[in-house]
Amino acid sequence: MAFSSSISLILLCFFTFTLFLSNAFPFHHRHKGFASHNYKDALTKSILFFEGQRSGKLPSNQRMTWRKDSGLSDGSTMHVDLVGGYYDAGDNVKFGFPMAFTTTMLSWSVLEFGGLMKGELQNARQAIRWATDYLLKATAHSGTIYVQVGDANKDHKCWERPEDMDTPRTVLKIDQNNPGSDVAAETAAALAAASLVFRKADPSYSKLLKRRAMSVFAFADKYRGAYSNGLHTYVCPFYCSYSGYDVSNSATIL
């Protein structure tokens, strides 16, 4: 999802910014060879992408109707509920690190350009909430953050729909004995940024996200270290922390 969702986020920002420019500076004199592009449709498809990546029990308003429920027992091996969230790229693994980053960036896109999204604003909020509902589950137990569901090494060898997957749903976590300031801080950043998105739309949910963001950040700051040090076999070379860790992003948003 990191590569795929990053492209989608870049397109999302581009399309909303383009809509802003077209509204602010209308072209009164178009060159006859100037191509006309439907940026509204492109924005719709950029947000729709996230519905195709959904894991868990899909809602009745799911627009990609060819996608069905999947991963309904995620977390059960550790006796926790980790149903939901997003699959990564074209596989069936749920990587917490890129999912959190994606949520942070999507939230910031809404904060910056939400006023221009018009009919797509609610869909963008739903895309964010699908992620934050999962991140709340992943951080529900104090002192522990569940950072991955699935074994990428085995998953990448088996091409199948998530509805039909039979690969291991391995659950990985960080705690004080195996810290991960990088993924923890990014998770805090995602929750904090999303809290701003829902500050007016859903104040109680916004407050919940903010409180959780603060506790997760405190964990990231207190127990320092890169998560790939302890989980190297599972998260590398997919999402290693090649340059150490940095908690400044989440600290700034908080």
NORRA-V355974 format. One record per residue. RES is the residue in one small letter. OMEGA is omega in whole degrees, -180 to 180 (NA if undefined). BURIAL is b if it has 24 or more other C-alpha atoms within 12 Angstrom, else e. Layout:
res=<RES,RES>
omega=<OMEGA,OMEGA>
burial=<BURIAL,BURIAL>
This chain:
res=<m,a,f,s,s,s,i,s,l,i,l,l,c,f,f,t,f,t,l,f,l,s,n,a,f,p,f,h,h,r,h,k,g,f,a,s,h,n,y,k,d,a,l,t,k,s,i,l,f,f,e,g,q,r,s,g,k,l,p,s,n,q,r,m,t,w,r,k,d,s,g,l,s,d,g,s,t,m,h,v,d,l,v,g,g,y,y,d,a,g,d,n,v,k,f,g,f,p,m,a,f,t,t,t,m,l,s,w,s,v,l,e,f,g,g,l,m,k,g,e,l,q,n,a,r,q,a,i,r,w,a,t,d,y,l,l,k,a,t,a,h,s,g,t,i,y,v,q,v,g,d,a,n,k,d,h,k,c,w,e,r,p,e,d,m,d,t,p,r,t,v,l,k,i,d,q,n,n,p,g,s,d,v,a,a,e,t,a,a,a,l,a,a,a,s,l,v,f,r,k,a,d,p,s,y,s,k,l,l,k,r,r,a,m,s,v,f,a,f,a,d,k,y,r,g,a,y,s,n,g,l,h,t,y,v,c,p,f,y,c,s,y,s,g,y,d,v,s,n,s,a,t,i,l>
omega=<-176,-180,-178,-178,178,176,180,179,178,178,180,179,-179,-177,180,178,178,176,178,-179,-179,178,-176,-177,-178,179,180,-178,180,171,-175,179,-177,-178,178,-178,180,-177,177,179,179,177,179,-178,178,179,179,179,-176,178,178,-179,-175,173,176,179,-175,-178,-179,-180,176,-176,174,-171,177,174,-179,180,179,178,-174,177,-179,180,-175,179,178,180,176,179,177,178,179,-180,-177,171,-176,175,-179,-179,-176,178,174,178,-178,-176,180,177,179,179,179,-180,178,-176,178,178,-179,176,179,179,-178,-171,-177,-180,-179,-175,177,-175,-179,-178,-180,177,178,177,179,178,178,-177,177,178,-175,175,178,-179,175,177,-177,-179,-174,-178,-177,178,-180,174,177,-168,179,172,-178,178,-175,-179,179,-178,-177,178,-175,-179,179,178,177,178,-176,-170,177,177,-177,176,-179,-180,179,-179,170,177,-176,179,177,-173,177,-177,-178,-178,178,-179,179,176,177,179,180,-180,-179,180,179,179,178,179,-175,-176,179,-176,-179,-174,-178,178,178,180,177,179,-179,179,-180,178,-179,-180,179,177,179,177,-179,-177,-176,-178,-171,179,179,-176,-180,175,-178,-176,-173,-177,-175,-173,178,8,-173,-179,176,171,-174,-176,179,-178,-178,-179,-174,-178,-180,179,180,-180,178,NA>
burial=<b,b,e,b,b,b,e,b,b,b,b,b,b,e,b,b,b,b,b,e,e,e,e,e,e,e,e,e,e,e,e,e,e,e,e,e,e,e,b,b,e,b,b,b,b,b,b,b,b,b,b,b,b,b,b,b,b,b,e,e,e,b,e,e,e,e,b,b,b,b,b,b,b,b,b,e,e,e,e,b,b,b,b,b,b,b,b,b,b,b,b,b,b,b,b,b,b,b,b,b,b,b,b,b,b,b,b,b,b,b,b,e,b,b,e,b,b,e,e,b,b,e,b,b,b,b,b,b,b,b,b,b,b,b,b,b,b,b,b,b,e,e,b,b,b,b,b,b,b,b,b,b,e,e,b,e,e,e,e,e,b,b,b,e,b,e,b,b,b,b,b,b,b,b,b,b,e,b,b,b,b,b,b,b,b,b,b,b,b,b,b,b,b,b,b,b,b,b,e,e,e,e,e,e,b,b,e,b,b,b,b,b,b,b,b,b,b,b,b,b,b,e,b,b,b,b,b,b,b,e,b,e,e,b,b,e,e,b,b,b,b,e,e,e,b,b,b,e,b,b,b,e,b,b>
